[in-house]
């Protein structure tokens, strides 16, 4: 499988200062996530068409690219 994972940009060193900047940043992140999901789907369709097995390492890297970082998920709450 090919290694076309969209390169994640480093998060800004300082958070947005206005609501508008925050909205723009969220919109950009949503667009990035959509692009990665589309890439995963296209690669999977290509793999299925060629009846090839899934490349687990590529899939894991792609899924990890769209997972929120631990700091964004917040603290774990005991159940």
Biopython code that builds the backbone (N, CA, C, O; Angstrom):
import numpy as np
from Bio.PDB.StructureBuilder import StructureBuilder

atoms = [
    (1, "UNK", "N", (0.843, -1.173, 0.000)),
    (1, "UNK", "CA", (0.000, 0.000, 0.000)),
    (1, "UNK", "C", (0.885, 1.231, 0.000)),
    (1, "UNK", "O", (2.037, 1.173, 0.429)),
    (2, "UNK", "N", (0.372, 2.299, -0.460)),
    (2, "UNK", "CA", (1.225, 3.470, -0.574)),
    (2, "UNK", "C", (1.173, 4.297, 0.718)),
    (2, "UNK", "O", (0.245, 4.162, 1.514)),
    (3, "UNK", "N", (2.154, 5.130, 0.907)),
    (3, "UNK", "CA", (2.316, 5.863, 2.161)),
    (3, "UNK", "C", (1.824, 7.301, 2.058)),
    (3, "UNK", "O", (2.521, 8.221, 2.487)),
    (4, "UNK", "N", (0.651, 7.506, 1.502)),
    (4, "UNK", "CA", (0.157, 8.855, 1.255)),
    (4, "UNK", "C", (-0.496, 9.506, 2.463)),
    (4, "UNK", "O", (-1.358, 10.361, 2.262)),
    (5, "UNK", "N", (-0.170, 9.185, 3.647)),
    (5, "UNK", "CA", (-0.824, 9.793, 4.801)),
    (5, "UNK", "C", (-0.594, 11.303, 4.762)),
    (5, "UNK", "O", (0.521, 11.771, 4.530)),
    (6, "UNK", "N", (-1.648, 12.034, 4.988)),
    (6, "UNK", "CA", (-1.538, 13.490, 5.026)),
    (6, "UNK", "C", (-0.692, 13.860, 6.235)),
    (6, "UNK", "O", (-0.960, 13.424, 7.355)),
    (7, "UNK", "N", (0.315, 14.657, 5.999)),
    (7, "UNK", "CA", (1.205, 15.048, 7.083)),
    (7, "UNK", "C", (0.482, 16.020, 8.007)),
    (7, "UNK", "O", (-0.043, 17.046, 7.572)),
    (8, "UNK", "N", (0.467, 15.678, 9.278)),
    (8, "UNK", "CA", (-0.178, 16.542, 10.264)),
    (8, "UNK", "C", (0.736, 17.721, 10.563)),
    (8, "UNK", "O", (1.945, 17.568, 10.742)),
    (9, "UNK", "N", (0.139, 18.873, 10.612)),
    (9, "UNK", "CA", (0.909, 20.057, 10.963)),
    (9, "UNK", "C", (1.021, 20.116, 12.477)),
    (9, "UNK", "O", (0.146, 19.631, 13.195)),
    (10, "UNK", "N", (2.091, 20.706, 12.948)),
    (10, "UNK", "CA", (2.235, 20.895, 14.385)),
    (10, "UNK", "C", (1.156, 21.868, 14.845)),
    (10, "UNK", "O", (0.885, 22.858, 14.165)),
    (11, "UNK", "N", (0.539, 21.595, 15.993)),
    (11, "UNK", "CA", (-0.486, 22.517, 16.468)),
    (11, "UNK", "C", (0.125, 23.882, 16.771)),
    (11, "UNK", "O", (1.310, 23.978, 17.093)),
    (12, "UNK", "N", (-0.671, 24.920, 16.668)),
    (12, "UNK", "CA", (-0.132, 26.248, 16.961)),
    (12, "UNK", "C", (0.388, 26.295, 18.399)),
    (12, "UNK", "O", (-0.161, 25.643, 19.287)),
    (13, "UNK", "N", (1.434, 27.058, 18.613)),
    (13, "UNK", "CA", (2.030, 27.119, 19.947)),
    (13, "UNK", "C", (1.160, 27.894, 20.928)),
    (13, "UNK", "O", (1.295, 27.740, 22.142)),
    (14, "UNK", "N", (0.280, 28.716, 20.408)),
    (14, "UNK", "CA", (-0.624, 29.446, 21.292)),
    (14, "UNK", "C", (-2.055, 29.256, 20.783)),
    (14, "UNK", "O", (-2.286, 29.218, 19.574)),
    (15, "UNK", "N", (-3.006, 29.138, 21.696)),
    (15, "UNK", "CA", (-4.394, 28.908, 21.284)),
    (15, "UNK", "C", (-4.997, 30.148, 20.626)),
    (15, "UNK", "O", (-4.483, 31.256, 20.786)),
    (16, "UNK", "N", (-6.085, 29.956, 19.889)),
    (16, "UNK", "CA", (-6.760, 31.108, 19.273)),
    (16, "UNK", "C", (-7.190, 32.111, 20.341)),
    (16, "UNK", "O", (-7.565, 31.732, 21.451)),
    (17, "UNK", "N", (-7.130, 33.375, 19.996)),
    (17, "UNK", "CA", (-7.480, 34.412, 20.971)),
    (17, "UNK", "C", (-8.912, 34.898, 20.830)),
    (17, "UNK", "O", (-9.459, 35.492, 21.760)),
    (18, "UNK", "N", (-9.525, 34.653, 19.680)),
    (18, "UNK", "CA", (-10.909, 35.089, 19.486)),
    (18, "UNK", "C", (-11.771, 33.897, 19.079)),
    (18, "UNK", "O", (-11.266, 32.853, 18.668)),
    (19, "UNK", "N", (-13.062, 34.080, 19.203)),
    (19, "UNK", "CA", (-13.984, 33.017, 18.793)),
    (19, "UNK", "C", (-13.869, 32.735, 17.300)),
    (19, "UNK", "O", (-13.959, 31.585, 16.872)),
    (20, "UNK", "N", (-13.672, 33.775, 16.518)),
    (20, "UNK", "CA", (-13.554, 33.596, 15.070)),
    (20, "UNK", "C", (-12.315, 32.771, 14.726)),
    (20, "UNK", "O", (-12.382, 31.877, 13.882)),
    (21, "UNK", "N", (-11.193, 33.064, 15.370)),
    (21, "UNK", "CA", (-9.986, 32.263, 15.143)),
    (21, "UNK", "C", (-10.220, 30.812, 15.553)),
    (21, "UNK", "O", (-9.757, 29.887, 14.885)),
    (22, "UNK", "N", (-10.931, 30.623, 16.642)),
    (22, "UNK", "CA", (-11.242, 29.270, 17.109)),
    (22, "UNK", "C", (-12.119, 28.543, 16.088)),
    (22, "UNK", "O", (-11.873, 27.378, 15.775)),
    (23, "UNK", "N", (-13.129, 29.221, 15.574)),
    (23, "UNK", "CA", (-14.001, 28.621, 14.552)),
    (23, "UNK", "C", (-13.206, 28.240, 13.301)),
    (23, "UNK", "O", (-13.410, 27.172, 12.725)),
    (24, "UNK", "N", (-12.301, 29.124, 12.893)),
    (24, "UNK", "CA", (-11.476, 28.840, 11.713)),
    (24, "UNK", "C", (-10.577, 27.633, 11.952)),
    (24, "UNK", "O", (-10.423, 26.787, 11.071)),
    (25, "UNK", "N", (-9.988, 27.552, 13.134)),
    (25, "UNK", "CA", (-9.111, 26.420, 13.465)),
    (25, "UNK", "C", (-9.910, 25.115, 13.491)),
    (25, "UNK", "O", (-9.451, 24.095, 12.976)),
    (26, "UNK", "N", (-11.099, 25.146, 14.088)),
    (26, "UNK", "CA", (-11.947, 23.952, 14.120)),
    (26, "UNK", "C", (-12.353, 23.526, 12.714)),
    (26, "UNK", "O", (-12.357, 22.336, 12.400)),
    (27, "UNK", "N", (-12.692, 24.490, 11.873)),
    (27, "UNK", "CA", (-13.066, 24.171, 10.490)),
    (27, "UNK", "C", (-11.894, 23.533, 9.750)),
    (27, "UNK", "O", (-12.085, 22.579, 8.995)),
    (28, "UNK", "N", (-10.684, 24.049, 9.959)),
    (28, "UNK", "CA", (-9.498, 23.477, 9.318)),
    (28, "UNK", "C", (-9.250, 22.051, 9.800)),
    (28, "UNK", "O", (-8.934, 21.169, 9.002)),
    (29, "UNK", "N", (-9.392, 21.828, 11.094)),
    (29, "UNK", "CA", (-9.200, 20.479, 11.636)),
    (29, "UNK", "C", (-10.244, 19.510, 11.084)),
    (29, "UNK", "O", (-9.922, 18.369, 10.755)),
    (30, "UNK", "N", (-11.491, 19.964, 10.983)),
    (30, "UNK", "CA", (-12.538, 19.105, 10.420)),
    (30, "UNK", "C", (-12.242, 18.774, 8.962)),
    (30, "UNK", "O", (-12.459, 17.643, 8.527)),
    (31, "UNK", "N", (-11.751, 19.746, 8.206)),
    (31, "UNK", "CA", (-11.375, 19.488, 6.809)),
    (31, "UNK", "C", (-10.233, 18.482, 6.724)),
    (31, "UNK", "O", (-10.245, 17.596, 5.870)),
    (32, "UNK", "N", (-9.244, 18.616, 7.610)),
    (32, "UNK", "CA", (-8.118, 17.676, 7.625)),
    (32, "UNK", "C", (-8.593, 16.260, 7.942)),
    (32, "UNK", "O", (-8.158, 15.300, 7.307)),
    (33, "UNK", "N", (-9.478, 16.132, 8.917)),
    (33, "UNK", "CA", (-10.005, 14.815, 9.294)),
    (33, "UNK", "C", (-10.793, 14.212, 8.142)),
    (33, "UNK", "O", (-10.661, 13.022, 7.856)),
    (34, "UNK", "N", (-11.607, 15.020, 7.481)),
    (34, "UNK", "CA", (-12.379, 14.531, 6.335)),
    (34, "UNK", "C", (-11.453, 14.052, 5.221)),
    (34, "UNK", "O", (-11.709, 13.018, 4.604)),
    (35, "UNK", "N", (-10.387, 14.790, 4.963)),
    (35, "UNK", "CA", (-9.436, 14.391, 3.922)),
    (35, "UNK", "C", (-8.760, 13.069, 4.264)),
    (35, "UNK", "O", (-8.563, 12.229, 3.386)),
    (36, "UNK", "N", (-8.406, 12.879, 5.524)),
    (36, "UNK", "CA", (-7.766, 11.629, 5.936)),
    (36, "UNK", "C", (-8.746, 10.470, 5.813)),
    (36, "UNK", "O", (-8.381, 9.400, 5.325)),
    (37, "UNK", "N", (-9.986, 10.671, 6.250)),
    (37, "UNK", "CA", (-10.990, 9.601, 6.136)),
    (37, "UNK", "C", (-11.239, 9.235, 4.678)),
    (37, "UNK", "O", (-11.399, 8.061, 4.347)),
    (38, "UNK", "N", (-11.271, 10.237, 3.810)),
    (38, "UNK", "CA", (-11.455, 9.981, 2.381)),
    (38, "UNK", "C", (-10.284, 9.184, 1.833)),
    (38, "UNK", "O", (-10.470, 8.267, 1.034)),
    (39, "UNK", "N", (-9.082, 9.534, 2.262)),
    (39, "UNK", "CA", (-7.895, 8.810, 1.813)),
    (39, "UNK", "C", (-7.925, 7.355, 2.280)),
    (39, "UNK", "O", (-7.568, 6.450, 1.526)),
    (40, "UNK", "N", (-8.352, 7.134, 3.522)),
    (40, "UNK", "CA", (-8.463, 5.763, 4.040)),
    (40, "UNK", "C", (-9.466, 4.974, 3.207)),
    (40, "UNK", "O", (-9.195, 3.839, 2.815)),
    (41, "UNK", "N", (-10.628, 5.575, 2.936)),
    (41, "UNK", "CA", (-11.664, 4.884, 2.158)),
    (41, "UNK", "C", (-11.185, 4.576, 0.743)),
    (41, "UNK", "O", (-11.418, 3.480, 0.233)),
    (42, "UNK", "N", (-10.520, 5.533, 0.110)),
    (42, "UNK", "CA", (-10.032, 5.313, -1.257)),
    (42, "UNK", "C", (-8.983, 4.204, -1.290)),
    (42, "UNK", "O", (-8.993, 3.363, -2.188)),
    (43, "UNK", "N", (-8.091, 4.203, -0.323)),
    (43, "UNK", "CA", (-7.063, 3.157, -0.269)),
    (43, "UNK", "C", (-7.699, 1.794, -0.027)),
    (43, "UNK", "O", (-7.258, 0.791, -0.587)),
    (44, "UNK", "N", (-8.736, 1.757, 0.809)),
    (44, "UNK", "CA", (-9.405, 0.482, 1.087)),
    (44, "UNK", "C", (-10.145, -0.019, -0.148)),
    (44, "UNK", "O", (-10.132, -1.217, -0.428)),
    (45, "UNK", "N", (-10.784, 0.870, -0.882)),
    (45, "UNK", "CA", (-11.475, 0.455, -2.108)),
    (45, "UNK", "C", (-10.474, -0.069, -3.134)),
    (45, "UNK", "O", (-10.736, -1.063, -3.812)),
    (46, "UNK", "N", (-9.336, 0.596, -3.244)),
    (46, "UNK", "CA", (-8.289, 0.144, -4.163)),
    (46, "UNK", "C", (-7.776, -1.236, -3.755)),
    (46, "UNK", "O", (-7.562, -2.107, -4.598)),
    (47, "UNK", "N", (-7.583, -1.420, -2.455)),
    (47, "UNK", "CA", (-7.123, -2.709, -1.941)),
    (47, "UNK", "C", (-8.138, -3.804, -2.241)),
    (47, "UNK", "O", (-7.768, -4.892, -2.682)),
    (48, "UNK", "N", (-9.418, -3.520, -2.004)),
    (48, "UNK", "CA", (-10.468, -4.512, -2.248)),
    (48, "UNK", "C", (-10.571, -4.857, -3.728)),
    (48, "UNK", "O", (-10.770, -6.019, -4.084)),
    (49, "UNK", "N", (-10.436, -3.857, -4.586)),
    (49, "UNK", "CA", (-10.529, -4.099, -6.028)),
    (49, "UNK", "C", (-9.414, -5.025, -6.498)),
    (49, "UNK", "O", (-9.616, -5.828, -7.409)),
    (50, "UNK", "N", (-8.251, -4.918, -5.887)),
    (50, "UNK", "CA", (-7.126, -5.771, -6.264)),
    (50, "UNK", "C", (-7.056, -7.053, -5.454)),
    (50, "UNK", "O", (-6.132, -7.849, -5.619)),
    (51, "UNK", "N", (-8.042, -7.253, -4.570)),
    (51, "UNK", "CA", (-8.098, -8.440, -3.697)),
    (51, "UNK", "C", (-6.789, -8.640, -2.931)),
    (51, "UNK", "O", (-6.288, -9.756, -2.798)),
    (52, "UNK", "N", (-6.252, -7.527, -2.435)),
    (52, "UNK", "CA", (-5.020, -7.590, -1.658)),
    (52, "UNK", "C", (-5.353, -7.511, -0.173)),
    (52, "UNK", "O", (-6.376, -6.936, 0.202)),
    (53, "UNK", "N", (-4.503, -8.081, 0.675)),
    (53, "UNK", "CA", (-4.744, -7.978, 2.117)),
    (53, "UNK", "C", (-4.496, -6.548, 2.603)),
    (53, "UNK", "O", (-3.778, -5.777, 1.966)),
    (54, "UNK", "N", (-5.094, -6.218, 3.721)),
    (54, "UNK", "CA", (-4.938, -4.884, 4.290)),
    (54, "UNK", "C", (-3.544, -4.742, 4.898)),
    (54, "UNK", "O", (-3.045, -5.663, 5.545)),
    (55, "UNK", "N", (-2.928, -3.601, 4.688)),
    (55, "UNK", "CA", (-1.642, -3.292, 5.307)),
    (55, "UNK", "C", (-1.939, -2.699, 6.684)),
    (55, "UNK", "O", (-2.297, -1.527, 6.795)),
    (56, "UNK", "N", (-1.793, -3.494, 7.708)),
    (56, "UNK", "CA", (-2.170, -3.085, 9.061)),
    (56, "UNK", "C", (-1.370, -1.879, 9.547)),
    (56, "UNK", "O", (-1.916, -1.022, 10.243)),
    (57, "UNK", "N", (-0.089, -1.797, 9.195)),
    (57, "UNK", "CA", (0.720, -0.655, 9.645)),
    (57, "UNK", "C", (0.220, 0.646, 9.036)),
    (57, "UNK", "O", (0.116, 1.651, 9.738)),
    (58, "UNK", "N", (-0.093, 0.648, 7.738)),
    (58, "UNK", "CA", (-0.598, 1.856, 7.085)),
    (58, "UNK", "C", (-1.937, 2.266, 7.697)),
    (58, "UNK", "O", (-2.163, 3.442, 7.985)),
    (59, "UNK", "N", (-2.825, 1.280, 7.894)),
    (59, "UNK", "CA", (-4.142, 1.574, 8.448)),
    (59, "UNK", "C", (-4.003, 2.167, 9.852)),
    (59, "UNK", "O", (-4.688, 3.134, 10.185)),
    (60, "UNK", "N", (-3.135, 1.603, 10.666)),
    (60, "UNK", "CA", (-2.940, 2.115, 12.023)),
    (60, "UNK", "C", (-2.422, 3.557, 11.995)),
    (60, "UNK", "O", (-2.893, 4.398, 12.761)),
    (61, "UNK", "N", (-1.456, 3.844, 11.118)),
    (61, "UNK", "CA", (-0.941, 5.215, 11.013)),
    (61, "UNK", "C", (-2.042, 6.177, 10.584)),
    (61, "UNK", "O", (-2.135, 7.291, 11.100)),
    (62, "UNK", "N", (-2.871, 5.749, 9.643)),
    (62, "UNK", "CA", (-3.951, 6.617, 9.164)),
    (62, "UNK", "C", (-4.973, 6.869, 10.267)),
    (62, "UNK", "O", (-5.408, 8.005, 10.458)),
    (63, "UNK", "N", (-5.360, 5.830, 10.989)),
    (63, "UNK", "CA", (-6.338, 6.002, 12.062)),
    (63, "UNK", "C", (-5.761, 6.846, 13.194)),
    (63, "UNK", "O", (-6.473, 7.652, 13.795)),
    (64, "UNK", "N", (-4.492, 6.666, 13.483)),
    (64, "UNK", "CA", (-3.852, 7.452, 14.534)),
    (64, "UNK", "C", (-3.797, 8.923, 14.143)),
    (64, "UNK", "O", (-3.881, 9.796, 15.007)),
    (65, "UNK", "N", (-3.659, 9.205, 12.859)),
    (65, "UNK", "CA", (-3.598, 10.592, 12.392)),
    (65, "UNK", "C", (-4.893, 11.339, 12.657)),
    (65, "UNK", "O", (-4.873, 12.560, 12.816)),
    (66, "UNK", "N", (-6.033, 10.627, 12.709)),
    (66, "UNK", "CA", (-7.297, 11.326, 12.947)),
    (66, "UNK", "C", (-7.760, 11.235, 14.390)),
    (66, "UNK", "O", (-8.770, 11.844, 14.745)),
    (67, "UNK", "N", (-7.051, 10.492, 15.234)),
    (67, "UNK", "CA", (-7.427, 10.404, 16.645)),
    (67, "UNK", "C", (-7.003, 11.682, 17.359)),
    (67, "UNK", "O", (-5.920, 12.209, 17.106)),
    (68, "UNK", "N", (-7.858, 12.179, 18.251)),
    (68, "UNK", "CA", (-7.453, 13.381, 18.984)),
    (68, "UNK", "C", (-6.305, 13.045, 19.935)),
    (68, "UNK", "O", (-6.253, 11.935, 20.464)),
    (69, "UNK", "N", (-5.398, 13.974, 20.158)),
    (69, "UNK", "CA", (-4.307, 13.708, 21.095)),
    (69, "UNK", "C", (-4.858, 13.542, 22.510)),
    (69, "UNK", "O", (-5.937, 14.048, 22.821)),
    (70, "UNK", "N", (-4.133, 12.846, 23.352)),
    (70, "UNK", "CA", (-4.593, 12.582, 24.718)),
    (70, "UNK", "C", (-4.916, 13.878, 25.451)),
    (70, "UNK", "O", (-5.855, 13.917, 26.247)),
    (71, "UNK", "N", (-4.158, 14.932, 25.197)),
    (71, "UNK", "CA", (-4.405, 16.201, 25.881)),
    (71, "UNK", "C", (-5.747, 16.806, 25.485)),
    (71, "UNK", "O", (-6.343, 17.538, 26.275)),
    (72, "UNK", "N", (-6.234, 16.519, 24.284)),
    (72, "UNK", "CA", (-7.515, 17.066, 23.832)),
    (72, "UNK", "C", (-8.691, 16.251, 24.348)),
    (72, "UNK", "O", (-9.814, 16.751, 24.408)),
    (73, "UNK", "N", (-8.439, 14.992, 24.722)),
    (73, "UNK", "CA", (-9.524, 14.145, 25.211)),
    (73, "UNK", "C", (-9.874, 14.460, 26.647)),
    (73, "UNK", "O", (-10.968, 14.124, 27.100)),
    (74, "UNK", "N", (-8.982, 15.092, 27.367)),
    (74, "UNK", "CA", (-9.238, 15.415, 28.760)),
    (74, "UNK", "C", (-8.828, 14.275, 29.675)),
    (74, "UNK", "O", (-8.393, 13.222, 29.208)),
    (75, "UNK", "N", (-8.964, 14.482, 30.977)),
    (75, "UNK", "CA", (-8.542, 13.452, 31.926)),
    (75, "UNK", "C", (-9.489, 12.256, 31.910)),
    (75, "UNK", "O", (-10.674, 12.386, 31.602)),
    (76, "UNK", "N", (-8.944, 11.095, 32.246)),
    (76, "UNK", "CA", (-9.776, 9.900, 32.341)),
    (76, "UNK", "C", (-10.610, 9.992, 33.603)),
    (76, "UNK", "O", (-10.114, 10.379, 34.662)),
    (77, "UNK", "N", (-11.867, 9.639, 33.486)),
    (77, "UNK", "CA", (-12.765, 9.651, 34.632)),
    (77, "UNK", "C", (-13.016, 8.205, 35.023)),
    (77, "UNK", "O", (-13.447, 7.411, 34.188)),
    (78, "UNK", "N", (-12.753, 7.840, 36.287)),
    (78, "UNK", "CA", (-12.989, 6.448, 36.683)),
    (78, "UNK", "C", (-14.465, 6.106, 36.573)),
    (78, "UNK", "O", (-15.330, 6.939, 36.846)),
    (79, "UNK", "N", (-14.748, 4.861, 36.167)),
    (79, "UNK", "CA", (-16.155, 4.475, 36.037)),
    (79, "UNK", "C", (-16.706, 3.883, 37.292)),
    (79, "UNK", "O", (-17.879, 3.510, 37.335)),
]
sb = StructureBuilder()
sb.init_structure("model")
sb.init_model(0)
sb.init_chain("A")
sb.init_seg("    ")
for serial, (resi, resn, name, xyz) in enumerate(atoms, 1):
    if name == "N":
        sb.init_residue(resn, " ", resi, " ")
    sb.init_atom(name, np.array(xyz, "f"), 0.0, 1.0, " ", f" {name:<3s}", serial, name[0])
structure = sb.get_structure()
